[in-house]
Amino acid sequence: MNFQNIKDLSMNKEFFLKINDIKHWCKIRGIENKTTPLVIIHGGPGGNNYTFERTIGPHLEQFATVIYYEQRGSGRSEDPLDEGAYSIPLLISDLKSLCTQLKLNKIIPLGFSFGGELALEFALSYPNLVEKIIVQAPSDFCDNNRNSYTQIFGFEQVASGDLKNQIREIINSNKNVEEKCSSIWEIVDVATVDKLLFKKSKNAELNRKYWEESGLINTGLMFKTLKKQKNEIPLLNRVNQIEVLTLILIGLYDRNVGLNLTRDFANNIPHSKLVIFEQSAHFPDIEESDKYAKVVKDFIFQD
């Protein structure tokens, strides 16, 4: 792989970049590896890269040039002045501007969860900028009902005692599926959320440790705004237009996005490879870091 994509960048650094009038936090590591950069696209919506930087990030930086950035209104980046200034096209425009300002002719987007959805949308909007794609448990905001059902029955599976009974009462109520999902999120405790997202409690504890250490808060504003927006054609029905090699990663015990949706993405993307991590839930990057790094390394150096 050639290093011409970031020829004007000579050092690893952390900085802010003004993108569409909003200061975005950015960080470059592994520049000495001289590869087509992995651009890390975090999930949420409204999440951040803090934990990723400290868990799987150092593994990737050993063999690849890695560019982290946090989306508008997320993590260490600025909020837009207009609270409604969130949309998939705006987020894609921000990433395109980042590539332009850093003179990136080609990137390998690596998106996890909602970030996986953004990575696929970016590849559809700017196919000439994408060398390959890596997505981990990608969501599809267009299909809110499917995601809600996955989380509802995921919580029912991992909950216990009185909480499980409360969840079952909500499931049997007359509310619509999105209302049921919201109601369940309002009553679940930290331990149950951790069981939804992780297979092993020690990994959930590590994740919580970094969340607390970061001091970063997801206000939920981006999620609420995006939830009101609908693309006429679901992402799942458009990804058949993606022509580059695509690596799709998922934990076997993922109850947040779900194995079925991820498998459907793999079936619909022509040149895709699906890798299932058998000892992970929603975050195989944390739960199986060594295997995750090897799978990514093998893929980015594959001809």
C-alpha positions in Angstrom: 0.0 0.0 0.0 1.2 3.5 -0.9 1.5 6.3 1.6 0.6 9.0 -1.0 -2.8 9.4 0.6 -1.4 11.3 3.6 1.8 12.7 2.1 1.3 16.1 3.9 1.1 14.6 7.4 4.5 13.9 8.9 3.7 13.0 12.5 1.4 11.4 14.9 -0.7 14.1 16.6 -4.0 15.0 18.2 -5.8 18.1 17.0 -9.0 19.9 16.2 -10.1 20.4 12.6 -12.8 22.8 11.6 -15.3 20.9 9.4 -18.4 22.6 8.1 -17.9 25.3 10.8 -17.7 22.8 13.7 -14.5 21.9 15.5 -14.0 18.2 15.2 -11.6 16.3 17.5 -9.1 14.2 15.5 -6.1 12.0 16.3 -3.5 10.3 14.0 -1.5 7.3 15.1 0.7 4.7 13.3 1.8 7.2 10.6 5.1 5.4 10.4 3.3 2.3 9.0 2.6 4.2 5.8 -0.7 2.4 4.9 -3.9 3.6 3.4 -5.4 5.1 6.6 -8.1 3.3 8.7 -10.6 6.0 9.5 -12.4 5.0 12.7 -16.1 5.9 12.7 -17.6 5.6 16.2 -21.1 4.5 17.0 -23.9 5.9 19.2 -25.3 7.9 17.6 -23.5 10.5 19.7 -20.8 8.2 21.1 -17.0 8.7 21.0 -13.7 6.9 20.3 -12.3 7.1 23.9 -12.6 3.4 24.7 -11.7 2.2 21.2 -8.4 4.3 21.4 -7.4 2.4 24.6 -8.5 -1.1 23.8 -8.3 -2.3 20.2 -6.7 1.0 18.9 -3.1 0.3 20.0 -3.3 -3.1 18.3 -4.3 -1.6 15.0 -1.7 1.2 15.3 1.1 -1.4 15.3 0.5 -2.2 11.6 -1.8 0.5 10.2 -2.1 4.3 10.0 -5.2 5.1 12.1 -7.2 8.3 12.0 -9.7 8.8 14.7 -12.3 11.6 14.6 -15.5 12.3 16.6 -18.7 13.3 14.9 -20.4 16.7 15.4 -21.9 17.0 18.8 -20.1 13.8 19.9 -17.2 13.1 22.3 -14.6 15.9 22.2 -16.1 17.6 19.1 -18.2 20.8 19.2 -22.0 20.8 19.2 -23.6 22.4 16.2 -25.3 25.7 16.9 -28.5 24.4 15.6 -29.7 21.5 17.8 -31.4 19.9 14.7 -28.3 20.0 12.6 -27.9 16.2 12.5 -28.6 14.0 9.6 -26.9 11.1 7.7 -26.1 13.5 4.7 -24.5 16.0 7.1 -22.4 13.4 8.9 -21.3 12.0 5.5 -20.4 15.6 4.4 -18.3 16.1 7.5 -16.3 12.9 6.8 -15.8 14.0 3.1 -14.5 17.3 4.3 -12.1 15.6 6.7 -10.8 13.6 3.8 -10.4 16.7 1.7 -8.6 18.8 4.3 -6.2 15.9 5.2 -5.7 15.2 1.4 -6.8 11.6 1.7 -7.3 10.2 -1.7 -8.3 6.8 -0.4 -9.4 5.5 3.0 -10.5 2.3 4.6 -13.4 3.3 6.9 -13.8 1.2 10.0 -17.2 1.8 11.5 -18.7 0.1 14.5 -22.5 -0.1 15.3 -24.0 3.2 14.0 -20.5 4.0 12.7 -20.8 0.9 10.5 -23.9 2.4 9.0 -22.1 5.6 8.3 -19.2 3.8 6.7 -21.5 2.0 4.3 -23.4 5.3 3.5 -20.1 7.0 2.9 -19.0 4.3 0.5 -22.3 4.7 -1.4 -21.9 8.5 -1.6 -18.1 8.6 -2.4 -17.1 5.2 -3.8 -13.9 6.6 -5.4 -12.6 7.5 -1.9 -13.0 4.1 -0.5 -10.3 1.3 -1.0 -12.0 -1.2 1.3 -14.6 -1.2 4.0 -14.7 -2.7 7.5 -17.9 -2.6 9.5 -18.7 -4.1 12.9 -22.3 -4.8 13.8 -23.7 -2.1 11.4 -27.1 -0.7 12.2 -29.8 0.4 9.8 -31.7 3.5 11.1 -34.3 3.1 8.4 -35.4 -0.1 10.0 -36.1 1.0 13.6 -38.6 -1.7 14.2 -36.1 -4.5 13.5 -33.5 -3.0 15.8 -36.1 -2.4 18.5 -37.3 -6.0 18.4 -33.7 -7.2 18.7 -33.1 -5.1 21.8 -36.4 -6.0 23.4 -35.9 -9.7 23.2 -32.2 -9.3 24.0 -33.1 -7.6 27.3 -35.8 -10.3 28.0 -33.1 -12.9 27.6 -30.5 -11.4 29.9 -32.8 -9.9 32.6 -33.7 -11.8 35.7 -36.2 -11.7 38.6 -38.7 -8.9 38.8 -37.0 -6.9 36.0 -37.7 -9.8 33.6 -41.3 -9.8 34.6 -41.6 -6.0 34.0 -40.0 -6.5 30.6 -42.5 -9.2 29.7 -45.4 -6.9 30.8 -44.1 -4.3 28.5 -43.8 -6.8 25.6 -47.4 -7.9 26.2 -48.7 -4.3 26.3 -50.6 -2.4 23.6 -47.6 -0.1 22.9 -46.0 -0.1 19.5 -42.6 -1.7 19.2 -40.5 1.5 19.4 -42.5 2.6 22.5 -41.9 -0.9 24.1 -38.2 -0.6 23.4 -38.0 2.9 24.9 -40.0 1.8 28.0 -37.6 -1.1 28.6 -34.5 1.2 28.3 -36.1 3.4 30.9 -36.3 0.6 33.5 -33.2 -1.5 32.9 -30.2 -1.2 35.3 -26.5 -0.9 34.5 -25.9 -4.6 35.1 -28.6 -5.6 32.6 -27.3 -3.2 30.0 -23.8 -4.6 30.4 -25.2 -8.1 29.9 -26.9 -7.0 26.7 -23.7 -5.5 25.3 -21.0 -7.9 26.6 -20.6 -11.7 27.0 -18.1 -11.4 29.9 -18.6 -9.1 32.9 -14.9 -8.2 33.1 -15.1 -6.7 29.6 -18.2 -4.7 30.6 -16.4 -3.4 33.7 -13.4 -2.3 31.5 -15.8 -0.5 29.2 -17.5 1.2 32.2 -14.1 2.2 33.6 -13.2 4.0 30.4 -16.6 5.6 30.1 -16.2 7.1 33.6 -12.6 8.1 33.0 -13.4 9.9 29.8 -16.0 12.2 31.4 -17.7 12.3 28.0 -21.5 12.2 27.9 -23.9 11.2 25.1 -26.8 13.7 25.3 -29.0 11.5 23.1 -29.8 14.5 20.9 -28.3 13.1 17.7 -30.2 9.8 18.3 -33.5 11.6 18.8 -33.0 13.8 15.7 -32.0 11.0 13.4 -34.8 8.8 14.6 -37.3 11.2 13.1 -35.6 11.0 9.7 -36.3 8.2 7.2 -34.6 7.4 4.0 -37.1 6.1 1.4 -34.9 3.1 0.7 -33.4 1.2 3.6 -29.6 1.0 3.7 -29.9 -2.8 3.5 -31.6 -2.5 0.1 -28.9 -0.2 -1.3 -25.6 -1.9 -0.2 -25.7 -4.2 -3.3 -24.2 -1.2 -5.1 -21.0 -1.4 -3.1 -18.3 -2.8 -5.3 -15.2 -2.8 -3.0 -14.1 -5.6 -0.6 -16.0 -5.4 2.6 -15.2 -7.0 5.9 -18.2 -7.5 8.2 -17.6 -8.3 11.9 -20.1 -9.4 14.5 -20.2 -11.1 17.9 -22.2 -14.3 18.2 -24.0 -13.0 21.3 -24.7 -9.5 19.9 -28.2 -8.6 21.2 -28.0 -4.9 20.4 -27.9 -5.0 16.6 -28.2 -8.7 16.1 -26.5 -11.4 14.1 -29.4 -11.6 11.7 -29.2 -8.0 10.4 -25.4 -8.3 10.1 -25.8 -11.5 8.1 -28.3 -9.8 5.8 -25.8 -7.0 5.2 -23.2 -9.7 4.3 -25.6 -11.4 1.9 -26.5 -8.1 0.2 -23.0 -6.7 -0.3 -21.4 -8.5 -3.3 -17.8 -8.7 -2.3 -18.1 -9.2 1.5 -16.7 -11.5 4.1 -18.5 -12.2 7.3 -16.5 -13.0 10.5 -18.3 -14.1 13.6 -16.5 -13.8 16.9 -17.7 -16.7 19.1 -16.7 -15.2 22.5 -18.2 -11.7 22.0 -21.4 -9.7 22.1 -21.7 -6.2 20.6 -18.0 -5.3 21.1 -15.6 -8.0 19.7 -13.0 -5.2 19.5 -12.9 -5.3 23.3 -13.8 -8.9 24.0 -11.5 -10.6 21.4 -8.9 -7.9 20.7 -6.1 -10.2 19.5 -8.3 -12.0 17.0 -10.0 -8.8 15.9 -6.6 -7.2 15.1 -5.4 -10.2 13.2 -8.6 -10.4 11.1 -8.4 -6.6 10.3 -4.7 -6.9 9.5 -5.2 -9.9 7.2 -8.0 -8.0 5.4 -6.3 -4.7 4.8 -3.2 -6.3 3.4 -5.2 -8.7 1.2 -4.8 -8.0 -2.5 
